[in-house]
Amino acid sequence: MKNIKVEPKWSRTKDQIWADNFAEIVSLEPLVVKTPFLFRYKRRFQFATAVAAIFAAVLLIPSLYVKSFEASTGERLTVTLPDGSGVTLNSLSSISYKPILWFKERAVKMSGEVFFTVKRGSDFKVSSSNGVVSVLGTKFNVFSRGDNFSVTCYSGKVGVEAPGVEQGTTLENNTRLYRTSEGSFIVERSKQYDLKNSWIENNFLFKAEPLKNVIDEIGRQYNVSISYDENLNFNYTGNFSKLDNPLLVLEIVTLPFGLKIEERDGVYNIVN
């Protein structure tokens, strides 16, 4: 068998073929992935939003943090404020204040009846649904239940702001401002408005007070249920001490009007 040799029709070497087709390819540049502009902006916006949220939280926490105290029926509660001022809550009364902001603004919100002994310092404000009392350092009592509102100053001076109260009204020691049943305000100064005659000392003083209000106060002090006719239209003037037996106290305030007291199932019923 003869050996057959096939000769290619071209005479170019492999080096020539490489030079003609691939010599211009020197190197491959690395692939660079560019981040879209909108994506970069979104990341920056998210970061700025997070920083703003943290900053807002730091600013809001002091104003949102509130301390509250409440005295239940038949209870009295004593609270010391951050500056050393003293507060005593009568039965069914409450206060609230912002401790973190206290030394920036001494401000208390209250309801019910609260006695204050205020340390001297910056302005001290007591707010209720009926008005605002401002002091620097003094002893005073604020009563605010429903439409009933009164302020009694035992020492120092207090300013009172409330609808119907003359602007710039200031109370000095042994002075009381109160709202009448007709809605007008009266400012009265008397030695009777002395701390020894106050509920803080377990004494009670009433001047031309609707008898229903007096009975309600007795119910709060002793945590007892008292029923009476809503048409009980008498005014009571007098003072008495807090005795151990609520029945004796009820007799003190009702007998002058010819009323009788009947006790049934733990409820005191006042009848004509």
Beta strands, then each sheet from edge to edge (+ up, - down):
strand 1: 67-71
strand 2: 77-80
strand 3: 86-89
strand 4: 93-97
strand 5: 106-117
strand 6: 124-127
strand 7: 132-135
strand 8: 139-145
strand 9: 148-155
strand 10: 158-161
strand 11: 170-171
strand 12: 175-179
strand 13: 185-189
strand 14: 203-210
strand 15: 225-227
strand 16: 235-241
strand 17: 260-264
strand 18: 267-271
sheet 1: 1+ 4- 5+ 3- 2+
sheet 2: 1+ 4- 5+ 6+ 7- 10+ 11-
sheet 3: 1+ 4- 5+ 8- 9+ 12- 13+
sheet 4: 14+ 16-
sheet 5: 15+ 18+ 17-
end
